[in-house]
Amino acid sequence: MSITAFLSYVVITSITPGPSNILMMNESRKCGITGAWRFSSGILAGFAVLGFMSGALTTSLYSWIPVIEPYFKLAGAAYLLYLAWQISFQKGSKKGYEDMQSSFLSGFIFQVINIKSILFFLTVMSVFILPFYHSVKSIVFYLTLAIFLGWLALLLWSGFGSIFKNLFTKHDKSFRVIMSLLLIYSAVSIYL
């Protein structure tokens, strides 16, 4: 395996806009980085669990991936369109943001069913790890590295939302439209 190709794929895929990145940024925009911590930690935990689940399933069910992939794509695209709808019509008032904070569980569940992350881990496993490594130690090492780099990207997006909170609040409607369009793009890109 080319470590350069592996790292390039992991970093570029993790840093580009995706549902988790967008939602973490939006939550930090609404609640600040500390207020969004429950939701963000749910996404981070879900990302790790999804990574190791994908590793185990991909290793054991390598031949079934082409059969189940279309169903994952359909469910993921539908969920992204639903999220885009919710963000675009969310009320922008400042009161009640504390009550509107998302929970650890909502972040965790969202991440575990996030199609971009599922496809990310399936690609990491099927293209970069399994063709070259078969030992549990190697598989765990490369999966852990991918998870760690993914976490850094997610935290970067969360920090971005918190740092530019005032700017995003000032342009709330435009921000929500842009985030919704990015989620729609994410849904469409599943089929491109």
C-alpha positions as CSV (number, residue, x, y, z in Angstrom):
1,M,0.0,0.0,0.0
2,S,1.2,3.5,-0.8
3,I,1.0,5.4,2.5
4,T,0.9,8.6,0.6
5,A,-2.2,7.6,-1.3
6,F,-3.8,6.3,1.9
7,L,-3.1,9.6,3.8
8,S,-4.1,11.7,0.8
9,Y,-7.5,9.9,0.6
10,V,-8.1,10.0,4.4
11,V,-7.2,13.7,4.8
12,I,-9.0,15.0,1.7
13,T,-12.1,13.0,2.3
14,S,-12.2,14.0,6.0
15,I,-11.7,17.7,5.4
16,T,-14.1,18.2,2.6
17,P,-17.7,19.2,3.5
18,G,-19.8,16.3,4.5
19,P,-22.9,15.8,6.6
20,S,-21.0,15.4,9.9
21,N,-18.7,18.3,9.3
22,I,-21.6,20.6,8.4
23,L,-23.7,19.6,11.3
24,M,-20.8,19.9,13.8
25,M,-20.1,23.4,12.4
26,N,-23.8,24.3,12.6
27,E,-24.1,23.1,16.2
28,S,-21.0,25.0,17.2
29,R,-22.4,28.1,15.5
30,K,-25.6,27.8,17.5
31,C,-24.2,26.8,20.9
32,G,-20.5,27.5,20.8
33,I,-17.9,24.8,21.0
34,T,-18.5,23.9,24.6
35,G,-22.3,24.0,24.2
36,A,-22.0,21.7,21.2
37,W,-19.8,19.3,23.0
38,R,-22.5,16.6,23.7
39,F,-23.5,16.4,20.1
40,S,-19.8,16.7,18.9
41,S,-18.7,13.9,21.2
42,G,-21.6,11.7,19.9
43,I,-20.4,12.2,16.4
44,L,-16.8,11.5,17.3
45,A,-17.8,8.4,19.2
46,G,-20.0,7.3,16.4
47,F,-17.2,7.8,13.9
48,A,-14.9,5.5,15.9
49,V,-17.6,2.9,16.4
50,L,-18.5,3.0,12.7
51,G,-14.8,2.7,11.8
52,F,-14.2,-0.4,13.8
53,M,-17.6,-1.9,12.9
54,S,-16.9,-1.3,9.2
55,G,-13.5,-2.9,9.6
56,A,-14.9,-6.0,11.2
57,L,-17.8,-6.3,8.7
58,T,-15.7,-5.5,5.6
59,T,-13.2,-8.1,6.6
60,S,-15.8,-10.8,7.2
61,L,-18.3,-9.8,4.5
62,Y,-16.0,-8.5,1.8
63,S,-18.0,-10.2,-1.0
64,W,-21.4,-8.8,0.1
65,I,-20.5,-5.1,-0.2
66,P,-21.7,-4.7,-3.8
67,V,-25.1,-6.2,-2.8
68,I,-25.8,-3.9,0.2
69,E,-24.2,-0.7,-1.1
70,P,-27.3,0.6,-3.1
71,Y,-29.5,0.3,0.0
72,F,-27.0,2.3,2.1
73,K,-26.8,4.9,-0.6
74,L,-30.6,5.3,-0.8
75,A,-31.1,5.6,2.9
76,G,-28.1,8.0,3.3
77,A,-29.3,10.3,0.5
78,A,-32.9,10.4,1.9
79,Y,-31.6,11.3,5.3
80,L,-29.3,14.0,4.0
81,L,-32.2,15.6,2.1
82,Y,-34.3,15.5,5.3
83,L,-31.4,17.2,7.2
84,A,-31.1,19.9,4.5
85,W,-34.9,20.5,4.8
86,Q,-34.6,20.8,8.6
87,I,-31.6,23.2,8.5
88,S,-33.1,25.4,5.8
89,F,-36.4,26.0,7.7
90,Q,-34.9,26.2,11.2
91,K,-35.9,29.2,13.1
92,G,-33.0,31.7,13.6
93,S,-34.1,33.2,16.9
94,K,-31.5,33.2,19.6
95,K,-33.8,32.3,22.5
96,G,-34.1,28.7,23.2
97,Y,-30.8,27.6,21.7
98,E,-29.9,25.9,25.0
99,D,-33.1,23.8,24.7
100,M,-32.4,23.1,21.1
101,Q,-28.9,21.6,21.7
102,S,-28.6,18.2,20.1
103,S,-27.7,15.3,22.4
104,F,-24.8,12.8,22.4
105,L,-27.2,10.1,21.2
106,S,-28.5,12.1,18.2
107,G,-24.9,12.8,17.2
108,F,-23.9,9.2,17.7
109,I,-26.8,7.8,15.7
110,F,-26.4,10.3,12.9
111,Q,-22.8,9.4,12.5
112,V,-23.4,5.6,12.6
113,I,-25.8,6.0,9.7
114,N,-23.9,8.7,7.8
115,I,-23.4,7.4,4.3
116,K,-20.3,9.5,3.6
117,S,-18.6,7.9,6.7
118,I,-19.8,4.4,5.8
119,L,-18.5,4.8,2.2
120,F,-15.3,6.3,3.6
121,F,-14.5,3.3,5.8
122,L,-15.6,0.8,3.1
123,T,-13.2,2.5,0.7
124,V,-10.4,2.6,3.3
125,M,-10.8,-1.1,4.0
126,S,-11.4,-2.4,0.5
127,V,-8.9,-0.2,-1.4
128,F,-6.1,0.6,1.0
129,I,-6.0,-2.0,3.8
130,L,-7.4,-5.4,2.9
131,P,-5.6,-5.9,-0.4
132,F,-2.3,-5.3,1.4
133,Y,-2.7,-6.3,5.1
134,H,-4.3,-9.3,6.7
135,S,-3.1,-9.2,10.3
136,V,-5.4,-7.8,13.0
137,K,-2.6,-5.5,14.2
138,S,-2.2,-3.8,10.8
139,I,-5.9,-3.5,10.2
140,V,-6.4,-1.9,13.6
141,F,-3.4,0.4,13.2
142,Y,-4.6,1.8,9.8
143,L,-8.2,2.1,11.0
144,T,-7.2,3.9,14.1
145,L,-5.0,6.3,12.0
146,A,-8.0,7.0,9.7
147,I,-10.3,7.6,12.7
148,F,-7.8,9.9,14.4
149,L,-7.4,12.0,11.2
150,G,-11.2,12.1,10.7
151,W,-11.6,13.3,14.3
152,L,-9.1,16.2,13.6
153,A,-11.1,17.2,10.6
154,L,-14.4,17.1,12.5
155,L,-13.0,19.1,15.3
156,L,-11.6,21.7,12.8
157,W,-15.1,22.2,11.4
158,S,-16.6,22.5,14.9
159,G,-14.0,25.1,15.7
160,F,-14.7,26.9,12.5
161,G,-18.4,27.2,13.4
162,S,-17.5,28.5,16.9
163,I,-14.9,31.0,15.8
164,F,-17.2,32.5,13.1
165,K,-20.3,32.3,15.2
166,N,-21.1,36.0,15.1
167,L,-20.6,36.2,11.4
168,F,-22.8,33.2,10.8
169,T,-25.5,34.5,13.2
170,K,-25.5,37.9,11.4
171,H,-26.1,36.1,8.1
172,D,-28.2,33.3,9.5
173,K,-30.5,32.8,6.6
174,S,-27.7,32.8,4.0
175,F,-25.7,30.4,6.2
176,R,-28.6,28.0,6.5
177,V,-29.2,28.1,2.8
178,I,-25.6,27.4,2.0
179,M,-25.4,24.5,4.6
180,S,-28.6,23.1,3.1
181,L,-27.3,23.2,-0.4
182,L,-24.1,21.5,0.8
183,L,-26.1,18.7,2.3
184,I,-28.1,18.4,-0.9
185,Y,-24.9,18.3,-2.8
186,S,-23.7,15.5,-0.4
187,A,-26.9,13.6,-1.2
188,V,-26.5,14.0,-4.9
189,S,-22.8,13.2,-4.9
190,I,-23.5,9.7,-3.5
191,Y,-24.8,8.8,-7.0
192,L,-22.1,10.6,-9.0
